[in-house]
Amino acid sequence: MSDTAFRLSRLYAEGWNVANKLSSEESSDFDAQKMAALNPYPVDPERAKWSEGFSAFMKKSMSA
């Protein structure tokens, strides 16, 4: 695995973990604007990969 791929995988995990730490009350009315405000990365590809991880957790938790 290249350094870039590894780094992006860590950013995905970071986004996932932030979403996981939200309370059920916080996550029930979450939208894209609120997610963008939590994302600490200003530019892609870091910003996109973090958002991907965050969104994946939110989709998983809503379907559970």
C-alpha positions in Angstrom: 0.0 0.0 0.0 1.4 3.4 -0.9 1.8 6.2 1.6 -0.9 8.1 0.0 -3.4 5.2 0.0 -2.6 4.6 3.7 -3.0 8.3 4.6 -6.4 8.5 2.8 -7.5 5.3 4.6 -6.7 7.0 7.9 -8.7 10.1 6.9 -11.7 7.8 6.1 -11.4 6.2 9.5 -11.2 9.6 11.2 -14.4 10.7 9.6 -16.1 7.4 10.5 -14.9 7.9 14.2 -16.2 11.4 14.4 -19.7 10.3 13.2 -19.6 7.4 15.6 -19.0 9.7 18.6 -22.1 11.8 17.8 -25.0 11.1 20.2 -28.2 9.7 18.7 -29.8 13.0 19.3 -27.1 14.9 17.4 -27.1 12.5 14.5 -30.9 12.3 14.0 -31.1 15.6 12.3 -27.7 15.8 10.7 -27.2 17.4 7.3 -24.4 18.1 4.8 -23.8 21.6 6.2 -23.2 20.3 9.7 -20.9 17.5 8.4 -18.9 20.1 6.4 -18.5 22.2 9.5 -17.0 19.2 11.4 -14.6 18.4 8.6 -11.1 19.7 9.5 -9.7 19.4 6.0 -10.0 22.4 3.7 -9.1 20.7 0.4 -9.5 17.5 -1.5 -8.6 14.7 -1.5 -8.3 14.8 2.3 -11.7 16.6 2.7 -13.5 14.2 0.4 -12.1 11.0 2.0 -13.0 12.3 5.5 -16.5 13.0 4.3 -16.7 9.6 2.7 -16.0 7.9 6.0 -18.4 10.2 8.0 -21.2 9.6 5.5 -20.6 5.8 5.4 -21.0 5.6 9.2 -24.2 7.8 9.1 -25.7 5.6 6.4 -24.8 2.4 8.3 -26.3 3.7 11.6 -29.5 4.9 10.0 -30.1 1.5 8.4 -29.4 -0.4 11.6 
